Amino acid sequence: MPDPELAALRESIRRRGPADVPGASRVVDEYLREILRDAGAAGHPGARRWARDRLRLFMVVSWGNWFGVLERLPQDYPVLRGEWRELITDPARFGPEHLVAWWWLLQPSMFQPLVAGQLREMSAPLRDGVAGVLKDGGDFDGRLVDWAAFGAA
């Protein structure tokens, strides 16, 4: 008999509809607004670009750990891994809101609290990073992630 939580996750994945990208976008926008305000960079477009870029990096690096749960679904895992790979390898098309929406879609009751917790944990490093770049002269665009090089690593 399969684990009931695993069975619920499998069913949720199989019945999923479209991702709530607009809802995730509102969450990400509000989150970044607070980060920038707390860092003293409210309204700074370069700081916003950098914070979105760095938030996406944090998500790509740390949220991959959640695949341990998905690996327990061998029939679904390859498709899910492929979807995630598509999202993380095209930063021009898929921003942090797409990553949030994708995880939410898998099983909201499991991943919405995980996403919220991770965003809380990322707040201080993002705020401090924005403040540090401001202190160092504010060259945010010069410190964006080189996604092409990152994906090749």
C-alpha positions as CSV (number, residue, x, y, z in Angstrom):
1,M,0.0,0.0,0.0
2,P,1.5,3.4,-1.0
3,D,2.1,6.2,1.5
4,P,-1.1,8.3,1.6
5,E,0.8,11.6,1.4
6,L,2.7,10.3,-1.7
7,A,-0.5,9.1,-3.2
8,A,-2.1,12.5,-2.6
9,L,1.0,14.2,-4.2
10,R,0.8,11.9,-7.2
11,E,-2.9,12.6,-7.7
12,S,-2.4,16.4,-7.3
13,I,0.4,16.3,-9.9
14,R,-1.8,14.4,-12.4
15,R,-4.8,16.6,-12.0
16,R,-2.9,19.9,-12.1
17,G,-4.2,22.7,-14.4
18,P,-2.5,25.9,-15.4
19,A,0.0,27.5,-13.0
20,D,-1.1,30.6,-11.1
21,V,1.7,32.8,-12.5
22,P,-0.3,36.0,-11.9
23,G,-0.8,35.1,-8.2
24,A,2.9,34.1,-7.8
25,S,3.9,37.3,-9.5
26,R,2.0,39.3,-7.0
27,V,3.7,37.4,-4.1
28,V,7.2,37.9,-5.7
29,D,6.5,41.6,-6.4
30,E,5.4,42.3,-2.9
31,Y,8.3,40.3,-1.5
32,L,10.8,42.2,-3.6
33,R,9.2,45.6,-2.7
34,E,9.7,44.8,1.0
35,I,13.3,43.7,0.4
36,L,14.2,46.8,-1.5
37,R,12.4,49.1,1.0
38,D,14.3,47.5,3.9
39,A,17.6,47.7,2.0
40,G,17.1,51.4,1.3
41,A,16.6,50.9,-2.4
42,A,12.9,51.4,-2.9
43,G,12.1,52.4,-6.5
44,H,15.7,51.7,-7.7
45,P,15.2,49.8,-11.0
46,G,18.8,48.3,-11.0
47,A,18.3,47.0,-7.5
48,R,15.0,45.5,-8.5
49,R,16.6,43.7,-11.5
50,W,19.5,42.4,-9.3
51,A,17.1,41.3,-6.5
52,R,14.9,39.4,-9.0
53,D,18.0,37.8,-10.5
54,R,19.5,36.8,-7.2
55,L,16.1,35.5,-5.9
56,R,15.9,33.3,-9.0
57,L,19.4,32.1,-8.4
58,F,18.6,31.2,-4.7
59,M,15.5,29.4,-5.9
60,V,17.3,27.4,-8.6
61,V,20.1,26.4,-6.2
62,S,18.1,25.6,-3.1
63,W,14.7,24.4,-4.3
64,G,16.3,21.5,-6.3
65,N,16.5,19.8,-2.9
66,W,12.8,19.4,-3.0
67,F,13.1,16.9,-5.8
68,G,13.9,14.2,-3.2
69,V,10.2,14.0,-2.6
70,L,9.4,13.9,-6.3
71,E,12.0,11.1,-6.9
72,R,9.6,8.8,-5.0
73,L,7.2,9.1,-7.9
74,P,9.2,7.2,-10.6
75,Q,6.5,7.5,-13.3
76,D,6.1,11.3,-12.9
77,Y,9.7,12.2,-12.0
78,P,11.3,12.4,-15.5
79,V,8.5,14.7,-16.7
80,L,8.7,16.9,-13.7
81,R,12.5,17.1,-13.8
82,G,12.2,18.1,-17.5
83,E,9.7,20.8,-16.7
84,W,11.9,22.2,-14.0
85,R,15.0,22.1,-16.3
86,E,13.1,24.1,-18.9
87,L,12.1,26.7,-16.3
88,I,15.6,27.1,-14.9
89,T,17.5,27.2,-18.2
90,D,15.5,30.0,-19.8
91,P,15.7,33.0,-17.4
92,A,14.6,35.5,-20.0
93,R,11.3,33.7,-20.3
94,F,10.8,32.3,-16.8
95,G,11.4,34.5,-13.8
96,P,11.1,33.8,-10.1
97,E,7.3,34.0,-10.3
98,H,7.2,31.0,-12.7
99,L,9.4,28.9,-10.4
100,V,7.0,29.8,-7.4
101,A,3.9,29.0,-9.5
102,W,5.3,25.6,-10.7
103,W,6.0,24.4,-7.2
104,W,2.6,25.7,-5.9
105,L,0.9,23.8,-8.7
106,L,2.4,20.4,-7.8
107,Q,0.6,20.2,-4.5
108,P,-0.5,23.5,-2.9
109,S,-0.9,22.2,0.6
110,M,2.7,20.9,0.6
111,F,4.6,23.4,-1.5
112,Q,2.9,26.8,-0.6
113,P,4.2,26.6,3.0
114,L,7.7,25.4,1.8
115,V,7.9,28.3,-0.7
116,A,6.8,30.8,2.0
117,G,9.4,29.5,4.4
118,Q,12.1,29.6,1.9
119,L,11.2,33.2,1.0
120,R,11.5,34.2,4.6
121,E,14.9,32.6,4.9
122,M,16.1,34.4,1.7
123,S,15.0,37.8,3.0
124,A,18.0,38.8,5.0
125,P,20.6,37.7,2.4
126,L,18.7,39.5,-0.3
127,R,18.3,42.7,1.8
128,D,21.9,42.6,2.8
129,G,23.1,42.0,-0.7
130,V,21.1,44.9,-2.1
131,A,22.5,47.2,0.7
132,G,26.0,45.9,0.0
133,V,25.8,46.7,-3.7
134,L,24.5,50.2,-2.9
135,K,27.3,50.7,-0.5
136,D,29.8,49.6,-3.1
137,G,28.6,52.1,-5.7
138,G,25.3,50.6,-6.9
139,D,26.5,48.7,-10.0
140,F,23.7,46.2,-9.9
141,D,23.7,45.4,-13.6
142,G,27.4,44.5,-13.4
143,R,26.6,41.9,-10.8
144,L,23.8,40.0,-12.4
145,V,24.1,36.3,-12.7
146,D,25.7,35.0,-15.9
147,W,23.0,32.5,-16.6
148,A,24.7,31.1,-19.7
149,A,27.8,30.3,-17.7
150,F,25.7,29.1,-14.7
151,G,23.8,26.6,-16.9
152,A,27.0,25.3,-18.4
153,A,28.4,24.5,-15.0
